[in-house]
Amino acid sequence: MITIRLFARLREQLGCSALELPMPPAPATVAALGPLLAERGEQWRALLEREEILVAINQEMADRQSPLQSGDEVAFFPPVTGG
């Protein structure tokens, strides 16, 4: 299983802060989560298509091609701005 965590406006837009998904098919990457997320609806499918959305695996910054292992926590969050 993979744990998905959503932060900030993503959590608000999708009405969910966390969920668990089965391991995606090989090669198991963040991008491979797309079809599993798409099963939840259009807004979920679009999550991985939005390039500005950042991703971390086990609290380490990652990208869409980063490999996944069972038990990983994948976090999606919008870019942080500040000043």
Secondary structure as UniProt FT lines:
FT   STRAND          2..6
FT   HELIX           8..14
FT   STRAND          18..21
FT   HELIX           31..33
FT   HELIX           34..38
FT   TURN            39..40
FT   HELIX           42..47
FT   TURN            48..49
FT   TURN            51..52
FT   STRAND          54..57
FT   TURN            58..59
FT   STRAND          60..62
FT   TURN            64..65
FT   TURN            70..71
FT   STRAND          73..77
//
